[in-house]
Amino acid sequence: MAESRLSEEQQKKIALELFLEAWDKSCEAGVEADLLCEVMIYLSITDLVADRGEETAASLFENLPDRIRDGEFSLDDDDDV
């Protein structure tokens, strides 16, 4: 795959916009948000494992519970992704 000319922040912004659009369309089509969450997590993990391998992917999640409890994934109104 060719390297992107976009900065990492630009790529994140575009990806977030596209995923949110797909999320909205899925909800409008009748898919429940909880199920979407599970599917997105599953797809993300399977892609990560395919790209980086099981050990590397597993190591990325070792501290996930602590990161969640520390509020890393709690969005405030003024947070930018």
N, C-alpha and C positions, 0 to 999 in steps of 0.2 A: 504494500500500500504506500502511496506517495505521501510524503510529509506535508502537513497542512501549512499554508502560509498565514493562517489565522493564529492569533495568540491563544494560549490555553484558556484565558478568560473569555475571549470571543467564542471559542468552541463550546465552552460550558454554557454560555448564554444561549447560543443557537440550539444546542441539545436540549436545554431545559424548555425553551419555547416549543420545540417540536414534540417533546414528550408530554407537555401540558396540553397541547392541542389534541394529541392522540388520546390522552386521559379524558378530556372533555367529550370527545366524540364517543368514546367507549361508554361513559356514563349516560350520555344521551341515548345510546342504543340499548340501555338497560342493564349494563354490567355494573355490579355493585363495587363500591370503592374498596372494600376489604379484599375482594377477590383480585382486583387490579393490583393491590399492594403485593399480594402473594405472588402473582404472575411476574410482576416487575422484578421482585427480589430474586425469584427463581431464574429468570432470564439473565439477570445481571451476574449472578453467581456462575451459571453454566458458561456464559461467555468469558468470564474472568478465568475460570478453570481451563477452558480451551486455549485461551491466549497465554496464560502465565504458568499453568500447571497446578496440580492439586496442593502441593506443599506451600507454594507462594500464596495461593488464594487462601488457604487455611490460615496462614500466618497473619494475613490482613484482618481476619476476623477474631483473632485471639483476645483482643482487648475491647471488642465491640460492646459487650454489656456495660463496661465501665464508661466508655465514651457516650453511650446512650444516657446513662445515669448522670453524667456530668453535663448534659444538656447540649452536646455537640450537634444533635439532630433536631433540636427544638427550634422552630422558626419563629422569630419575632417579626413584627411588622416592618422593622427597619433593617432586617438582614438581607444581604444581597448574596446570591449564589454565584 
